[in-house]
């Protein structure tokens, strides 16, 4: 099976390419760094020619009001190129609860992307994942100084990037879902507690201050980003992962 991975040189995409290749598939990474541009369409027709599946894990370069335009243009271009090439399955990586947080521009962009894929010309699958373990250090840096880290108590159900990769590969190598598969970590934590677990694992003596106005996730009210009972739970626990990756 030939699988083209858009964003295939990034954190998740490169792992998807490796895992597909190890399983015997012809997996091709595509990104601007190797001459494939989703926004201009450069190189798209060439890279998707003969592809059975296209996996889109490409991300917007910003999280602000420009992100919906990125997802609209890039998704339109990819769907059109896939239709011209006769691609049989479009797979997109999205976010659990993405359509329940319209106050965030980036989430509006991802919701738009999902809708375009759903209404597009090709059988599709949407994999919605929760926040990645690997991004927690960045989240904590948004409102931090030498003594404190300010975080809201937003409930999250994060998962390891490797488990996200497994979920994407599993869907990409199966029949189109014509719907959504939710995947999530095994544990639910308030974000401020995740901060304390992370600092302890890193032997960092700073204090976490619960601050409901701090950072992007302050805009999330309630459990919008927690997976429901239909989600497939990944095996990796955050406490174990952060100890091993400190």
Helices and strands as residue ranges (DSSP letters): E 2-6, H 11-22, E 26-30, G 32-34, H 44-48, E 53-56, H 67-85, E 89-95, G 98-100, H 105-118, E 124-129, G 133-135, H 136-141, E 148-151, E 155-156, H 161-172, E 180-184, E 189-190, H 191-201, E 207-210, G 216-219, E 232-233, H 238-244
